[in-house]
Structures are given as C-alpha cells and as structure tokens.
Amino acid sequence: MNPNMTQSNVRVRFAPSPTGPLHIGGVRTALYNYLFAKQHGGSFILRVEDTDQTRFVPGAEAYIVEALNWCGIGPDEGVGSGLPDGGPHAPYRQSERKPIYRAYADQLLASGHAYIAFDSPEELTAIRERAKSVGKANFQYNSITRTTLRNSLTLSEDEVQRLLDAGDPYVIRMKIPRNVEVKFEDMVRGWVRVDSAHIDDKVLLKGDGMPTYHLANIVDDHLMGITHVIRGEEWLPSAPLHVLLYECFGWQAPTFAHLSLLLRPDGNGKLSKRDGDRLGFPVFPINWVNPSNGETASGYRELGFLPQGFVNMLAFLGWNPGNNEEIFSLDALVEQFNLSKVHKAGARFDFAKARWFNQQHLRALDPSVLRELLMDEAVDRGFSIASPAMADALLELFIERAEFISDILDASTSIFEAPTTYEEKMVTKKWTPDAAGYVRGLKVLFADTDYSAASLEAAFKTYLASHELGFGQVGPVLRLAIAGVTKGPSIFGVMALLGQPAAESRMDAAIQTLG
C-alpha cells in the first residue's frame, strides 16, 4: 500500500473503453472501485480509454455513464461527473491527452528506458512464421531478440535520424531489463513475483502517435493521483510491466487489486453475451442499441430489475461479508465491503440468484413506492387500476410471489380478464359431476356476506363443514370457475377485489361452459 496514503486521499478510477455496451463484469469492477472509494472517504473517477480509435463505437461513452448512474455509482470526477471539464485533471478522455503521452515517451527515450523500433508489422510477422516453422518457441521482442532487429539500439544514430527524417514508420518500445525479479503485493492475489525474462518489450507509443494502454494508464494514474488500481484479472499479466514503468519514471506505484472473472453458469470460461443469448438472460446493465445495425441487446433495467437488487447481486459475485447476510443496500455495501474478502477464484453467474436478489429488494420497498411502480407499469401495459386502493389490494395478493413488478400484472390477468378457457388437465381431474352443484351452493352462501376476503373464506369453510367435504374437492373447483386455473394467490382475495357481480358472473359462466 502506498506509504503516503491516508483515509482521506484514496483515489480510484474506472477506465472503460467505448467499444460497445458495458458488460456486467465491467459494472462489477466499477462497483468495487466505488465501494472502496466511498468506504475510505475518497474519490471515484471515470476515465475513458479511447486510444484505439479503430474500435470506437458511437454512443458507447454515453451508455457507460447512463449505466453507472442507473446503478447509483456515478463518478465523483471525470467523464459524466458534472464537474467543469470533468474536474481538475482534465481532460479525462485519453484521445485528448496525446501530447502528454508523447512527452513522457520522450522522457523514457532520453533516460534509456525505451527505444525506437522500425520493424514493420510485416517483418515481425515473417519472423514469427520462421520461428514457428523450425519449432521454436513463440517469438518475443525482448532483451535477446532486440539485438538482431531494426531499432535505435542496433542502428547508428545517423541511420536512426535518417529514418526519422524520411518519415519511416516506427513505434516506441519499453526496454525491459534482463534477469530482474519484478514483485508487487496485490490486495486480492497476495505477492506476485515475475522474472523479467518473461516480459517482452511492449509497444508504448504506436505508429499513429497514440499510446498503448501500458503507457497511457501509467501516466494518467500518476498525474491523476490514483492510489489504488482495482481492475480485472485480464490485466494481471501486464502488471509487472506497469511496475517496471513506475520504477523507470521514479514514481510511487499505486496499490493493485486484480479481480477474478465472472464465469458462465455452465461449463468453463468467461461470461459472454453468447451465454446470455443461449440461456435467456442479459449481460448488460441497460438496453443497448447497436448503432451499426439497430439491433437491441437487452438490459437488466428494462427487464424490470431494481438498481439496488442488481447492484446487490453484482457485489456478491466474487465477494461476501463473511457471514450469512446477503441483502444489502448500497450504503450498507459501502460499510461492509472489504477487498481482502474478494475471492481469487472466478465467480459463476446465477440468473436465478439474480432474480432472487431483486425479489428481496422489491419486497423491502416502501408500500407507497411499490404502489407507484405498479400503477406506472399498469399504464405502460394498458391495464386499468381504478384506484390506489386497488393497487394496494393487488400488491397484497401477489407481492410475495413476484420477482419483478411486472409479475404482479402478469398474475393479475385473472382479475382484469374473465377466463375464456379453463385449465384442461385440472378440469378433467377436478370438475366432477358434483362440481356445478358446489359452485351454485357457494354462490348462494357468498351472497349473504359482505364479500370481503375474510367473510368469503369463512363462508367457504362453513360450506365444507356442513356438506362434509374436503378442501381438495371444492377449492380447485371454485378457483377454476373464478380464474380458469387452479394455482394462484388467495382466491377469496381475488373475489373480494372483483366484487360480487363480477364473481357471480364468472361462476355462472363456468357452470354454463363446463356443465
């Protein structure tokens, strides 16, 4: 950990590339950064790493900002923060910082920690193919091979200058020292040790003058005062190079934490959109419309997830507080989160568990909020909920079974629409020759009540007792008559909500249809 770090100066960054929609694995990385920053009273920065302009996708940056804001983890600084220019370390898009990177690349050249390489991509491809053809290990541009290649270490100063003056394409590469142990302590992985012989001379500045990730993120993290780099494990192999770069510049390296992958629910490998398409769940936080073809990829927001349920689910993909507690608000996650409890192994995604998290947060909502959500959903679906009282009655009937607010309306079709068909299997099994008589008798008995759920249930029990009948003989028959199916919430609650005229009309229709 940085020796100079205090609780008040923790600064972390989330630095996605605007190459398409934000994967939920990326959202989890952003979430862990956010939780760590807030727990320490620090700052969460959003930086856009758009140096690879060939992969830039219009609208991706705005999508990232919107997704983070929906999750409730918007940045304190940087792109989308609302601060003038994004904050004191502007600009926060790497494509706008090109001169900065060039200056630091030149500094590395001047100090002997980098060199200019003129080898063309075609030349390097040919070298790799020759090595492969004679059964040699994969070619690396490193401390051994660089002595035989076209670069400023093998060419004379005059030749280098001639090539530069002629406008020959070149890149700037890191000069990796030979036989040096590179080590750092990772907050998730513990101590990591790598021999520099396993690190190749990575390109720092490309032929178009744009930096690679390796140079840009080091320079930006230093200039922006980043104290902790919390990122995916795909960057762990690059971390030793980054440590060396910090040493070359004479800078204090931040503390690293490399997070494990999100794994597909079945089999091995990283969770992908293909897995979501195959198994029927989204892998993006909100809907994404592909600007090239107009196709829409579904998101958790549009599926009906609450942001608090989604975030709670993500937090538990690779972390837990060390006890049996699972339901946390965002504020509670900030209080409980600890990077030392982040798992080293990959976290297997479970969509059923994701729905469960949403269900728990849905049930925990204030009744007035639930009512508003339900009535808004009804308007969107073209249903008519006559009053807040009716909305409350629907919630009382269906909330315990609902994973999403839309489930309540789906289950309410038995109330909004009289059945036109009846569950065939259960009709065959339960609608005996006596069934119509049961319904007629109940209709008469119910008519003498106030048609509240409690009084209807009491009358039903009286009917069973007086006729020496069991619930299994009569209950499914009544539900078939009212709802057309034999499963659902309290049928007495449904009848109370329908009211006497509608309930009696349905009983009459069932008798007439089923006989």
MOTAWO-V80978 format. One record per backbone hydrogen bond with DSSP energy under -1.0 kcal/mol. CO is the residue of the C=O (numbers start at 1). NH is the residue of the N-H. Records with the same first field share a line. If there is no record, write none. Layout:
BEGIN
CO = NH, NH
END
This chain:
BEGIN
2 = 5
6 = 9
10 = 43
11 = 227, 228
12 = 45
14 = 47
16 = 49
17 = 19
18 = 57
23 = 27
24 = 28
25 = 29
26 = 30
27 = 31
28 = 32
29 = 33
30 = 34
31 = 35
32 = 36
33 = 37
34 = 38
35 = 39
36 = 40
37 = 42
38 = 41
43 = 12
44 = 76, 77
45 = 14
46 = 79
48 = 50, 94
51 = 53
52 = 55
57 = 60
59 = 63
60 = 64
61 = 65
62 = 66
63 = 67
64 = 68
65 = 69
66 = 70
67 = 71
68 = 73
77 = 46
78 = 81
83 = 86
84 = 87
86 = 78
87 = 90
92 = 48
93 = 96
94 = 97
97 = 101
98 = 102
99 = 103
100 = 104
101 = 105
102 = 106
103 = 107
104 = 108
105 = 109
106 = 110
107 = 111
108 = 113, 114
113 = 175
115 = 173
116 = 152
117 = 171
120 = 124
121 = 125
122 = 126
123 = 127
124 = 128
125 = 129
126 = 130
127 = 131
128 = 132
129 = 133
130 = 134
131 = 136
132 = 135
140 = 142
141 = 201
142 = 146
144 = 147
145 = 148
149 = 151
150 = 118
151 = 154, 155
156 = 160
157 = 161
158 = 162
159 = 163
160 = 164
161 = 165
162 = 166
163 = 168
164 = 167
171 = 117
172 = 204, 205
173 = 115
174 = 176
180 = 196
182 = 194
184 = 192
186 = 190
190 = 186
192 = 184
194 = 182
195 = 198
196 = 199
200 = 202
202 = 174
204 = 212
205 = 172
206 = 209
210 = 206
212 = 216
213 = 217
215 = 219
216 = 220
217 = 221
218 = 222
219 = 223
220 = 224
221 = 226
222 = 225
227 = 255
229 = 257
231 = 259
232 = 235
233 = 236
238 = 242
239 = 243
240 = 244
241 = 245
242 = 246
243 = 247
244 = 248
245 = 249
246 = 251
255 = 229
256 = 187
257 = 231
259 = 233
261 = 347
262 = 271
263 = 349
269 = 264
272 = 276
273 = 277
274 = 278
275 = 279
276 = 280, 281
283 = 24
284 = 300
285 = 301
288 = 297
290 = 294
295 = 290
297 = 288
299 = 303
300 = 305
301 = 304
306 = 310
307 = 311
308 = 312
309 = 313
310 = 314
311 = 315
312 = 316
314 = 317
316 = 318
318 = 343
329 = 333
330 = 334
331 = 335
332 = 336
333 = 337
338 = 341
339 = 342
347 = 263
350 = 354
351 = 355
352 = 356
353 = 357
354 = 358
355 = 359
356 = 360
357 = 361
358 = 362
359 = 363
360 = 364
362 = 365
366 = 370
367 = 371
368 = 372
369 = 373
370 = 374
371 = 375
372 = 376
373 = 377
374 = 378
375 = 379
376 = 380
377 = 381
378 = 383
387 = 391
388 = 392
389 = 393
390 = 394
391 = 395
392 = 396
393 = 397
394 = 398
395 = 399
398 = 401
404 = 407
406 = 410
407 = 411
412 = 415, 416
413 = 417
423 = 427
424 = 428
425 = 429
426 = 430
427 = 431
430 = 432
432 = 435
434 = 438
435 = 439
436 = 440
437 = 441
438 = 442
439 = 443
440 = 444
441 = 445
442 = 446
443 = 447
445 = 448
446 = 449
452 = 456
453 = 457
454 = 458
455 = 459
456 = 460
457 = 461
458 = 462
459 = 463
460 = 464
461 = 465
462 = 466
463 = 467
464 = 469
470 = 473, 474
471 = 475
474 = 478
475 = 479
476 = 480
477 = 481
478 = 482
479 = 483
480 = 484
484 = 423
490 = 494
491 = 495
492 = 496
493 = 497
494 = 498
495 = 499
499 = 503
500 = 504
501 = 505
502 = 506
503 = 507
504 = 508
505 = 509
506 = 510
507 = 511
508 = 512
509 = 513
510 = 514
511 = 515
END
